[in-house]
Amino acid sequence: MLRPEADVRGAFQGAGLDLARPVVATCGSGVSAAVLALAMYRLGRRDAAVYDGSWTEWGGRRDTPVAP
């Protein structure tokens, strides 16, 4: 069950997310990112992408940039 729509919108806004801009959700392995995309879908963002490899894939490669 997701929190009420107003709570979800407020959480995204509080985190500085601009739902009018393109969004790619990511996390450690893709699971939490999928929940974030579902929450965005509920708020009307039908095109939020999920990087399903997430940090596990990106951080494990030598050819991808990582900033401290």
MARKOLMI-85171 format. One line per 10 residues: for each residue x, y, z of C-alpha. Coordinates in steps of 0.1 Angstrom, whole numbers, plus 5000, padded with zeros to 4 digits. Layout:
REM residues N
X,Y,Z  ...;
***
This chain:
REM residues 68
5000,5000,5000  5013,5034,4991  5009,5065,5013  4983,5090,5003  4990,5109,4971  4997,5142,4988  5023,5126,5011  5041,5110,4982  5041,5142,4962  5053,5161,4993;
5081,5136,4998  5093,5139,4962  5091,5177,4963  5109,5177,4997  5137,5157,4981  5140,5183,4953  5125,5161,4926  5109,5181,4898  5083,5158,4883  5081,5180,4852;
5116,5169,4842  5127,5135,4829  5133,5110,4858  5153,5078,4861  5149,5060,4894  5179,5040,4907  5190,5024,4939  5212,4995,4950  5197,4968,4929  5166,4982,4912;
5139,4970,4937  5134,5003,4956  5137,5022,4922  5107,5002,4910  5086,5013,4940  5096,5049,4933  5086,5046,4897  5052,5031,4908  5047,5061,4931  5056,5085,4902;
5031,5066,4880  5004,5072,4906  5012,5109,4905  5007,5109,4867  5043,5103,4855  5037,5075,4830  5073,5077,4816  5095,5074,4847  5123,5050,4839  5139,5025,4862;
5176,5017,4858  5172,4980,4868  5210,4974,4870  5212,5003,4894  5243,5009,4916  5252,4972,4916  5258,4973,4878  5270,5008,4875  5295,5007,4904  5308,4973,4895;
5321,4985,4861  5354,5001,4854  5342,5021,4824  5314,5041,4842  5321,5074,4861  5317,5075,4898  5318,5108,4918  5325,5109,4955;
***
